Amino acid sequence: MADQAWFTADGSGGEGYIAAPPPPAIPTPSRYELRPLTTGELLDRTFYLYRSNFWLFVGLASIAAGANVVMQLLKLLYQHFFGIFTLAHMTGPAADPHSIMLGAVFVALSLVSSILYFAVYGVTHAATTSAVSAIYLGDVTSMKIAFRAVSARWARFFGISLWQLWSAGWIFTLLIIPPIVIFSLGMQSKMWIAGIMFFLASLSLLYGIIAYIRNSFGVPAAVMEDLKVRAAMRRSKVLTAGSKGRIFLLFLFITVLYFVVLAIESPLLILLVRAKGAPQLLLGQALGLAVGFVASAVLGPVGAIGLCLFYIDQRVRKEGFDIEFLIERSGPAPAVTPISIPVETVPFVDPVAAAVESPEHP
């Protein structure tokens, strides 16, 4: 009986007893081994992760692809009903107030559609990154969970997407606008200036690629470290240092995939060029949008998955993220609660006095 614990209703066992502490939580390991990986291993894991969760990633990417199709369709319908607008229609000899107004509306529509698309793209990219990190590190995820994790910070991911786009193309944009204006207006005497600026714009693409690679970890840093826009971009520059070549290979591989899709789509483009009449042209453009939607939904997730895995690999290489992850998942050591054992107090009895008071004493 002495060794048996009797518990009261609250499980304390009465005075002097406490309930046994709960067993420590078992750490959840990552689903994939966290260690520095080669570029080939990262690409292999990218496609394995994509194939094993195909519908999840395609479903996420199809949202941005669908938004782009809707925006492009609105622009095509506007051009169909009001005419095709070029810079010459707005500034050339045939320009009139009506043409200028319709052209300005088309430019505004294009600008608004681009902004809306990048807002949706930023959220879907972040949701894909959240899903990749959850799957890779052994957590449960779904489309609903991934969107719920990032939807409240949509403005942050929108800002990162615009920052990445602007960092890659601001020099090219400033250099390409003058040649476009010169060619559109037919300024023959300024063609040499247009040629020089076009050449410089082409060279600026090299800087744009490097700038985009430096900022490519912005979304993973914002999702996994909860960083704001400026901090995420600084973090991206730190983590991509020394590995720009590896990240470039990822982008090069994705570009090759898009060129394969373009080669498949090229017969359709030839039909578009040779189309005669508005119905055939609209049908060809609709088919082009459908092919573009499928290509964006299927190939779009590859880049987001690869960037997330490259980001995790860089943190493992530079910061020991694998050890940090194991410590975080193992949790703190369980606290040891001392158990107080009641000690029975025996009163002191004087043997001489006890003998005197005893009735058996003579």
Buried (B, 14 or more C-beta within 10 A) or exposed (E): EEEEEEEEEEEEBEEEBBEEEEEEEEEEBBEBEBEEBEBEEBBEBBEEBBEEBEEBBBBBBBBBBBBBBBBBBBBBEBBEEBEEBEBBBBBEEEBEEEBBEBBEEBEEBBEEBBEBBBBBBBBBBBBBBBBBBBBBBBBEBEBEBBBEBBEEBBEBBBBBBBBBBEBBBBBBEEBBEBBBBBBBBEEEEBEEEBEEBBEBBEEBEEBBBBBBBBBBBBBBBBBBEEBEBEBBBBBBBEBBEEBBEBBBBBBEBBEEBBEEBEEEBEEBEEBBEEBEEEEEBBBBBEBBBEBBBBBBBBBBBBBBBBBBBBBBBBBBBBEEBBEEBBEEBBEEEEEEEEEEEEEEEEEEEEEEEEEEEEEEEE
